[in-house]
Amino acid sequence: MKKYSEYKDSGIEWIGEIPSHWEVKRLKHLVEEPLKYGANESANDENPANPRYIRITDFGKDGNLRNDTFKSLPLEIAKDYLLKEGDLLFARSGATVGKTFLFKGFSGDACFAGYLIKASVKKNLINSSFLAYLTKSNFYENWKKSIFQQATIQNIGADKYNNLMVPVPKDCHESTSIANYLDHKSQEIDSLIAKKQQLITLYQEEKTATINQAVTKGLDPNVPMKDSGIEWLEEIPSHWEVKKFKRVSYMKGRIGWQGLKQSEFSEDKNLPYLITGMNFKDGKIRWNEVYHISEERYNEAPEIQLQVGDVLMTKDGTIGKLLFVGDLPNKASLNSHLLVFRALEKSYYPKFLYYQLQSENFKIHVELTKTGTTFYGISQEAVGKYKILLPPYHEQKEITKSLEETLHEFENLISKTQKEIELLKEYKTAFISEVVLGKIDVREEVLEEIK
């Protein structure tokens, strides 16, 4: 794409040159009223007849409001904080500081919360969508970082947003055309990203189905079959055994904390690890994120001191999250939300168990035996009653080897697709940055689309 014919220095380091017919204005000179903080009210009301109460948590990744977080405020409270079409909301503190939401195309009344700041732009000076796109640019990210470098806490109040420097065409119609063009281009890129995300979902589903087939039917499609005796599983290879899990596996969890407090957690890498379910990712341990405990605390619970080849499972909250202990950089123990499994007398191949517990057979068992209403858990006793499928030991190893070769191919495809998604996201941000800062001239592209 071509550049504008003439440029001038913007006077702003992070913007550089802008088209000669553009200006740089502070945000406070582009709004029709002073920037306004939202209502400091609790989100207790869920009456759909009242104005929706928009909070940071309501911002969806797709630029729309989330449907699962609806809250409202009575009109008598909301009336001083009502939004109108084109208002832009800025998050002013917390982990999402600087995040923005454009109030556009909403049906009904809405108001906004106190951790947000409202900017109502002068429509004869700038298109609000153009301003919203500016907040998705690299320039805006650099501006935020400069603000954070000047303060010990991540907080951007109205005083700082007021002084945000905004490059803008002198003719407001041009900012509108640019915004409309970016809407179209963003939709194209988002559509590509969505298709690749669907592809990852398909790979994940095929990966799950492959595991399930291998650990419940084996590798030989012509092997004689028999009734499994498990209602939802139907047939299994005739030479496989079905045993209660507790008969073939060591199974232990931490019994209380023995007074262990969070203040005792250490980052000293020479001390034993204390593994939690938060440290699992894709069946592997993120050792750099694991806290440590003293040798004395480690030795208090020898029954849950880990060994290479152990399989761990979360038993509370997100039940059934799994980890295979493939390596141990140091001694390690468990927190109270995990169970450790270890084969009794070579009854199963450890990695085969890891995959067996990912099968639909085990997932159904968990669903039928878990307890709780809002916070679910499964007892060690209930896990022990799981009917595990056991091929001969050598066959377990063969199944595991074959599975891992296939799963490696899926993981490569997933990784490749995830990288493509990241590149598309980077391209989208870079493209928006080039357009809203006037580095490329899209006016002819806009005219082509109109035709």
C-alpha positions as CSV (number, residue, x, y, z in Angstrom):
1,M,0.0,0.0,0.0
2,K,1.2,3.5,-0.8
3,K,2.0,6.3,1.6
4,Y,0.5,9.8,1.7
5,S,2.2,12.3,-0.7
6,E,3.4,14.6,2.1
7,Y,4.3,14.2,5.8
8,K,5.4,16.4,8.7
9,D,6.9,15.8,12.0
10,S,4.3,15.0,14.7
11,G,6.5,16.2,17.5
12,I,5.8,12.9,19.3
13,E,8.5,10.3,19.5
14,W,6.2,7.2,19.4
15,I,4.2,8.6,16.4
16,G,7.0,10.1,14.2
17,E,5.8,11.6,11.0
18,I,2.1,12.1,10.1
19,P,0.4,13.1,6.9
20,S,0.7,16.8,6.3
21,H,-3.1,17.4,6.6
22,W,-3.3,15.6,9.9
23,E,-3.0,17.1,13.4
24,V,-2.0,15.8,16.8
25,K,-4.4,16.7,19.6
26,R,-4.7,15.9,23.2
27,L,-7.7,13.7,24.0
28,K,-9.2,16.4,26.3
29,H,-9.5,18.6,23.2
30,L,-11.5,15.9,21.3
31,V,-14.2,15.2,23.8
32,E,-17.5,17.1,24.2
33,E,-17.4,16.9,28.0
34,P,-14.7,16.1,30.7
35,L,-13.7,12.5,31.0
36,K,-16.0,10.9,33.6
37,Y,-15.6,8.2,36.2
38,G,-18.3,5.5,36.5
39,A,-20.6,4.6,39.4
40,N,-19.1,3.2,42.6
41,E,-21.9,0.7,43.1
42,S,-22.0,-3.0,43.9
43,A,-23.1,-5.3,41.1
44,N,-26.0,-7.0,42.9
45,D,-28.9,-6.3,40.5
46,E,-29.7,-8.7,37.7
47,N,-33.0,-7.1,36.5
48,P,-33.0,-7.1,32.7
49,A,-35.5,-4.2,32.7
50,N,-32.8,-1.9,34.3
51,P,-29.8,-0.4,32.5
52,R,-27.0,-2.9,32.1
53,Y,-24.1,-2.2,34.5
54,I,-20.9,-2.5,32.4
55,R,-17.7,-3.4,34.3
56,I,-14.2,-4.4,33.0
57,T,-15.2,-8.1,33.4
58,D,-17.9,-7.6,30.8
59,F,-15.5,-6.8,28.0
60,G,-15.4,-9.7,25.6
61,K,-12.4,-10.6,23.6
62,D,-14.4,-10.1,20.4
63,G,-15.2,-6.5,21.2
64,N,-18.7,-7.2,22.4
65,L,-20.2,-7.5,25.9
66,R,-20.2,-10.9,27.4
67,N,-23.5,-12.6,27.9
68,D,-22.6,-14.5,31.0
69,T,-21.7,-11.6,33.2
70,F,-24.9,-9.5,33.1
71,K,-25.5,-7.1,35.9
72,S,-27.7,-4.0,36.1
73,L,-28.4,-0.9,38.2
74,P,-31.7,0.7,39.1
75,L,-32.4,3.6,36.8
76,E,-32.4,6.2,39.6
77,I,-28.7,5.3,40.3
78,A,-27.8,4.6,36.6
79,K,-29.2,7.9,35.2
80,D,-26.1,9.9,35.9
81,Y,-23.8,7.3,34.2
82,L,-25.8,6.4,31.1
83,L,-23.8,5.7,27.9
84,K,-24.6,6.8,24.4
85,E,-23.6,5.4,21.0
86,G,-19.9,5.9,20.3
87,D,-18.8,6.4,23.9
88,L,-15.4,4.9,24.6
89,L,-14.6,3.3,28.0
90,F,-11.1,3.2,29.4
91,A,-10.0,0.8,32.2
92,R,-8.1,2.8,34.8
93,S,-6.5,0.3,37.1
94,G,-5.7,-3.3,37.8
95,A,-4.5,-6.0,35.5
96,T,-6.6,-4.7,32.6
97,V,-5.5,-1.1,32.9
98,G,-5.7,0.7,29.5
99,K,-8.1,-1.8,28.0
100,T,-10.9,-0.1,26.1
101,F,-14.5,-0.9,25.0
102,L,-16.4,1.0,22.4
103,F,-20.1,1.3,23.2
104,K,-21.6,0.7,19.8
105,G,-24.7,-1.0,18.5
106,F,-26.1,-1.8,21.9
107,S,-29.9,-2.3,22.3
108,G,-31.2,-0.7,25.4
109,D,-29.7,1.4,28.2
110,A,-26.4,0.9,29.9
111,C,-24.2,2.6,32.5
112,F,-20.6,2.0,33.6
113,A,-18.7,1.2,36.7
114,G,-16.2,3.2,38.8
115,Y,-13.1,1.5,37.5
116,L,-13.9,2.8,34.0
117,I,-13.6,6.3,32.5
118,K,-15.9,7.5,29.8
119,A,-14.8,9.5,26.8
120,S,-17.5,11.1,24.6
121,V,-15.8,12.4,21.5
122,K,-16.8,15.4,19.4
123,K,-18.2,13.8,16.3
124,N,-17.2,16.7,14.1
125,L,-13.6,16.2,15.1
126,I,-13.0,12.5,15.2
127,N,-14.8,9.2,14.7
128,S,-15.1,7.2,17.9
129,S,-14.2,4.0,16.1
130,F,-11.0,5.6,14.8
131,L,-10.1,6.5,18.4
132,A,-10.9,2.9,19.6
133,Y,-8.6,1.5,16.9
134,L,-5.8,3.8,18.0
135,T,-6.1,2.1,21.4
136,K,-5.4,-1.2,19.7
137,S,-2.1,0.1,18.2
138,N,1.5,-0.3,19.1
139,F,1.7,3.4,19.7
140,Y,-0.9,3.1,22.5
141,E,1.0,0.2,24.1
142,N,4.1,2.3,24.1
143,W,2.2,5.2,25.6
144,K,0.9,3.0,28.4
145,K,4.4,1.6,29.2
146,S,5.7,5.2,29.5
147,I,3.0,6.0,32.0
148,F,3.8,2.9,34.1
149,Q,7.5,3.8,34.1
150,Q,6.6,7.0,35.9
151,A,4.5,5.3,38.6
152,T,5.0,2.5,41.1
153,I,1.4,1.2,40.5
154,Q,-0.3,0.4,37.2
155,N,-3.0,3.1,37.2
156,I,-4.1,5.5,34.5
157,G,-6.5,8.2,35.7
158,A,-8.4,10.8,33.8
159,D,-5.6,13.3,34.2
160,K,-3.3,11.0,32.1
161,Y,-5.9,10.0,29.6
162,N,-6.7,13.6,29.0
163,N,-3.1,14.1,27.8
164,L,-3.1,11.1,25.4
165,M,-1.8,12.5,22.1
166,V,-4.1,11.5,19.2
167,P,-3.1,11.8,15.6
168,V,-6.2,12.7,13.6
169,P,-7.1,13.9,10.1
170,K,-8.4,17.5,9.9
171,D,-11.5,16.2,8.0
172,C,-13.5,14.0,10.3
173,H,-14.9,12.1,7.3
174,E,-11.4,10.7,6.7
175,S,-11.3,9.2,10.2
176,T,-14.7,7.7,9.6
177,S,-13.6,6.2,6.3
178,I,-10.5,4.8,7.9
179,A,-12.5,3.3,10.8
180,N,-14.9,1.7,8.4
181,Y,-12.1,0.3,6.4
182,L,-10.4,-1.2,9.5
183,D,-13.8,-2.7,10.5
184,H,-13.8,-4.6,7.2
185,K,-10.1,-5.6,7.4
186,S,-10.3,-6.6,11.0
187,Q,-13.3,-8.9,10.2
188,E,-11.3,-10.6,7.5
189,I,-8.4,-11.2,9.8
190,D,-10.6,-12.3,12.7
191,S,-12.4,-14.7,10.3
192,L,-9.0,-16.3,9.4
193,I,-8.1,-16.5,13.1
194,A,-11.5,-18.1,14.0
195,K,-11.0,-20.8,11.2
196,K,-7.6,-21.7,12.6
197,Q,-8.9,-21.9,16.1
198,Q,-11.6,-24.2,14.8
199,L,-8.8,-26.3,13.3
200,I,-7.1,-26.5,16.7
201,T,-10.4,-27.6,18.2
202,L,-10.7,-30.3,15.6
203,Y,-7.1,-31.5,16.2
204,Q,-7.8,-31.6,20.0
205,E,-11.0,-33.7,19.4
206,E,-9.1,-36.1,17.1
207,K,-6.3,-36.3,19.7
208,T,-8.8,-37.2,22.4
209,A,-10.6,-39.7,20.2
210,T,-7.2,-41.3,19.3
211,I,-6.3,-41.7,23.0
212,N,-9.8,-43.1,23.8
213,Q,-9.7,-45.7,21.0
214,A,-6.2,-46.9,21.9
215,V,-6.7,-47.4,25.6
216,T,-10.1,-49.0,25.4
217,K,-9.8,-51.0,22.1
218,G,-6.1,-51.5,21.5
219,L,-4.2,-51.3,18.2
220,D,-5.4,-54.4,16.5
221,P,-8.9,-53.9,14.9
222,N,-9.3,-57.7,14.3
223,V,-8.6,-58.8,17.9
224,P,-11.5,-60.9,19.4
225,M,-13.7,-58.9,21.8
226,K,-15.6,-59.5,24.9
227,D,-18.2,-57.6,27.0
228,S,-16.4,-55.2,29.3
229,G,-19.0,-55.5,32.1
230,I,-19.0,-51.7,32.1
231,E,-22.4,-50.3,31.0
232,W,-21.2,-47.3,28.9
233,L,-18.0,-49.0,27.5
234,E,-19.4,-52.0,25.6
235,E,-16.7,-54.4,24.3
236,I,-13.0,-54.6,25.0
237,P,-10.3,-57.0,23.7
238,S,-11.0,-60.5,25.1
239,H,-7.5,-60.9,26.6
240,W,-7.6,-57.6,28.6
241,E,-8.4,-57.6,32.3
242,V,-10.8,-55.2,34.2
243,K,-9.7,-54.5,37.7
244,K,-10.6,-52.0,40.4
245,F,-7.9,-49.3,40.4
246,K,-7.2,-49.7,44.1
247,R,-6.1,-53.3,43.4
248,V,-3.3,-52.3,41.0
249,S,-2.1,-48.8,42.2
250,Y,-0.6,-47.1,45.1
251,M,-2.8,-44.1,45.8
252,K,-2.1,-41.3,48.3
253,G,-2.9,-37.7,49.0
254,R,-1.8,-35.2,51.6
255,I,-3.7,-35.6,54.8
256,G,-4.2,-32.0,55.9
257,W,-1.4,-29.4,56.0
258,Q,0.1,-30.2,59.4
259,G,0.0,-26.5,60.1
260,L,1.8,-25.6,56.9
261,K,1.2,-21.9,56.0
262,Q,1.6,-20.0,52.8
263,S,4.2,-17.8,54.5
264,E,6.4,-20.9,54.6
265,F,6.5,-21.2,50.8
266,S,10.0,-20.4,49.5
267,E,11.6,-19.5,46.1
268,D,14.9,-21.1,47.1
269,K,15.5,-23.6,44.3
270,N,17.7,-25.8,46.5
271,L,14.7,-26.8,48.6
272,P,12.1,-29.5,47.8
273,Y,9.2,-28.5,45.5
274,L,5.5,-28.3,46.5
275,I,3.4,-29.1,43.4
276,T,-0.1,-27.8,43.0
277,G,-2.6,-28.3,40.2
278,M,-1.8,-24.7,39.0
279,N,1.6,-25.9,38.0
280,F,0.2,-28.4,35.4
281,K,0.1,-27.5,31.7
282,D,-0.6,-30.1,28.9
283,G,0.3,-32.9,31.3
284,K,3.7,-31.4,32.1
285,I,5.1,-29.5,35.1
286,R,6.2,-25.9,34.9
287,W,9.0,-26.2,37.3
288,N,9.9,-22.5,37.2
289,E,6.5,-21.6,38.7
290,V,6.6,-24.2,41.6
291,Y,7.1,-23.0,45.2
292,H,9.5,-24.8,47.6
293,I,9.1,-26.0,51.2
294,S,11.7,-26.8,53.8
295,E,13.3,-30.3,54.1
296,E,11.5,-30.7,57.5
297,R,8.1,-30.1,55.8
298,Y,9.0,-32.4,53.0
299,N,10.0,-35.2,55.4
300,E,6.7,-34.9,57.4
301,A,4.8,-36.7,54.6
302,P,7.0,-39.5,53.1
303,E,3.9,-41.2,51.6
304,I,3.6,-38.4,49.0
305,Q,7.2,-37.9,48.2
306,L,7.3,-38.1,44.4
307,Q,9.2,-40.5,42.1
308,V,9.8,-40.4,38.4
309,G,6.9,-42.3,36.6
310,D,4.2,-41.2,39.1
311,V,0.9,-39.9,37.8
312,L,-0.8,-37.0,39.6
313,M,-4.4,-36.0,39.4
314,T,-6.3,-33.0,40.8
315,K,-9.2,-34.2,43.0
316,D,-10.9,-30.9,43.9
317,G,-12.2,-28.0,41.7
318,T,-11.1,-29.0,38.2
319,I,-11.2,-32.7,38.8
320,G,-9.1,-35.0,36.7
321,K,-6.4,-32.6,35.6
322,L,-3.4,-34.9,35.0
323,L,0.4,-34.8,35.2
324,F,2.9,-37.4,34.3
325,V,6.1,-37.0,36.4
326,G,8.7,-37.5,33.6
327,D,11.5,-35.8,35.5
328,L,12.4,-34.5,39.0
329,P,14.9,-31.7,39.2
330,N,14.8,-32.0,43.0
331,K,12.7,-33.6,45.7
332,A,9.0,-32.9,45.4
333,S,5.8,-33.3,47.4
334,L,2.1,-32.4,46.9
335,N,-0.4,-30.0,48.1
336,S,-3.7,-31.2,49.5
337,H,-5.7,-31.1,46.3
338,L,-3.7,-33.8,44.5
339,L,-3.5,-37.6,44.4
340,V,-0.4,-39.6,43.4
341,F,-0.7,-43.0,41.7
342,R,2.1,-45.5,41.4
343,A,1.9,-49.0,40.0
344,L,1.9,-52.0,42.4
345,E,4.3,-54.7,41.3
346,K,4.4,-53.6,37.7
347,S,0.7,-53.9,37.3
348,Y,0.6,-51.2,34.7
349,Y,3.0,-49.2,32.6
350,P,2.9,-45.6,34.1
351,K,2.5,-43.7,30.9
352,F,-0.3,-46.1,29.9
353,L,-2.1,-45.1,33.1
354,Y,-1.7,-41.5,32.2
355,Y,-3.5,-42.0,28.9
356,Q,-6.0,-44.4,30.4
357,L,-7.2,-41.7,32.8
358,Q,-7.8,-39.4,29.8
359,S,-10.3,-41.9,28.4
360,E,-14.1,-41.3,28.3
361,N,-14.3,-44.4,30.6
362,F,-12.6,-42.5,33.4
363,K,-14.4,-39.2,32.7
364,I,-17.8,-40.8,33.0
365,H,-16.6,-42.5,36.3
366,V,-15.7,-39.0,37.7
367,E,-19.0,-37.5,36.6
368,L,-20.9,-40.3,38.4
369,T,-18.9,-40.3,41.6
370,K,-17.9,-36.6,42.2
371,T,-19.5,-34.7,45.1
372,G,-20.4,-31.1,45.8
373,T,-22.6,-28.5,44.2
374,T,-20.6,-25.4,43.3
375,F,-17.1,-26.8,44.2
376,Y,-16.7,-30.4,43.1
377,G,-14.4,-33.0,44.5
378,I,-13.8,-36.8,44.2
379,S,-12.7,-38.9,47.1
380,Q,-9.7,-41.3,47.1
381,E,-12.2,-44.1,47.8
382,A,-14.3,-43.2,44.7
383,V,-11.2,-43.1,42.5
384,G,-10.1,-46.5,43.9
385,K,-13.4,-48.0,42.6
386,Y,-12.6,-47.0,39.0
387,K,-12.6,-50.1,36.7
388,I,-9.3,-49.8,34.9
389,L,-8.7,-51.7,31.6
390,L,-5.4,-53.6,31.7
391,P,-3.8,-55.2,28.6
392,P,-0.7,-57.3,29.2
393,Y,2.2,-55.2,30.3
394,H,4.1,-55.5,27.0
395,E,1.0,-54.4,25.1
396,Q,0.6,-51.4,27.3
397,K,4.1,-50.3,26.3
398,E,3.3,-50.9,22.6
399,I,0.0,-48.9,22.8
400,T,1.8,-46.1,24.6
401,K,4.6,-45.9,22.0
402,S,2.2,-45.9,19.1
403,L,0.0,-43.3,20.8
404,E,2.9,-40.9,21.5
405,E,4.0,-41.1,17.8
406,T,0.5,-40.1,16.7
407,L,0.0,-37.5,19.4
408,H,3.4,-35.9,18.5
409,E,2.0,-35.3,15.0
410,F,-1.1,-33.7,16.4
411,E,0.9,-31.6,18.8
412,N,3.1,-30.4,15.9
413,L,0.0,-29.4,13.9
414,I,-1.5,-27.6,16.9
415,S,1.7,-25.8,17.6
416,K,2.1,-24.8,14.0
417,T,-1.5,-23.5,13.9
418,Q,-1.1,-21.6,17.2
419,K,2.0,-19.8,15.8
420,E,0.0,-18.9,12.7
421,I,-2.7,-17.4,14.9
422,E,-0.1,-15.4,16.8
423,L,1.3,-14.1,13.6
424,L,-2.1,-13.1,12.4
425,K,-2.7,-11.2,15.6
426,E,0.6,-9.5,15.4
427,Y,-0.1,-8.6,11.8
428,K,-3.5,-7.2,12.7
429,T,-2.0,-5.0,15.4
430,A,0.8,-3.8,13.1
431,F,-1.7,-3.1,10.3
432,I,-4.0,-1.1,12.5
433,S,-1.0,0.8,13.8
434,E,0.2,1.7,10.3
435,V,-3.3,2.9,9.3
436,V,-4.3,5.0,12.4
437,L,-0.9,6.7,12.5
438,G,-1.1,7.6,8.9
439,K,1.9,5.5,7.8
440,I,-0.1,4.2,4.8
441,D,-2.8,5.8,2.7
442,V,-5.9,3.6,2.5
443,R,-8.2,6.2,0.9
444,E,-8.1,4.5,-2.5
445,E,-8.8,1.1,-0.8
446,V,-11.8,2.6,0.8
447,L,-13.1,4.0,-2.6
448,E,-12.6,0.5,-4.1
449,E,-14.7,-1.1,-1.4
450,I,-17.4,1.5,-1.9
451,K,-17.5,0.6,-5.6
